[in-house]
């Protein structure tokens, strides 16, 4: 059995927000300097993977498999919508 407990408090109760942000920036920089484990190319902080994926998808779109495109095409046709999804399918 596993349990998680999160306790969150406002940082500005304990110190100025600018000071807190600077400390967090320093901590992030220290973490990034840790040697990368074998088989990995970098260290990610929480949210970095999602932020990178969002940028990529905003620039290039959401990748679709042929199966997903076919399914969306069928749903669209059932409702009288004719999307051109096959142009967007990853090859």
JOLIN-V146576 format. One record per residue. N is the residue number from 1. PHI is phi as a letter, one per 30 degrees, with the letter a starting at -180 (* if undefined). PSI is psi in whole degrees, 0 to 359 (* if undefined). Layout:
N:PHI:PSI
N:PHI:PSI
This chain:
1:*:137
2:c:151
3:b:146
4:b:146
5:b:126
6:c:130
7:b:117
8:c:134
9:b:156
10:d:125
11:d:328
12:d:356
13:d:329
14:c:331
15:a:166
16:d:142
17:d:321
18:d:319
19:d:315
20:e:313
21:d:321
22:d:318
23:d:320
24:d:322
25:d:318
26:d:318
27:d:317
28:d:318
29:d:320
30:d:317
31:d:318
32:d:340
33:d:354
34:d:137
35:e:139
36:d:138
37:d:151
38:e:134
39:j:357
40:b:153
41:c:345
42:a:170
43:c:131
44:c:137
45:d:160
46:e:130
47:j:346
48:d:319
49:d:315
50:d:321
51:d:317
52:d:315
53:d:321
54:d:315
55:d:314
56:e:316
57:d:330
58:d:325
59:d:321
60:c:352
61:j:172
62:d:124
63:d:137
64:b:138
65:d:164
66:d:320
67:d:316
68:d:317
69:d:318
70:d:317
71:d:315
72:d:321
73:d:315
74:d:318
75:d:316
76:e:315
77:d:325
78:d:334
79:c:13
80:i:19
81:c:134
82:c:77
83:d:153
84:c:63
85:d:330
86:d:338
87:d:340
88:c:353
89:d:136
90:d:135
91:c:*
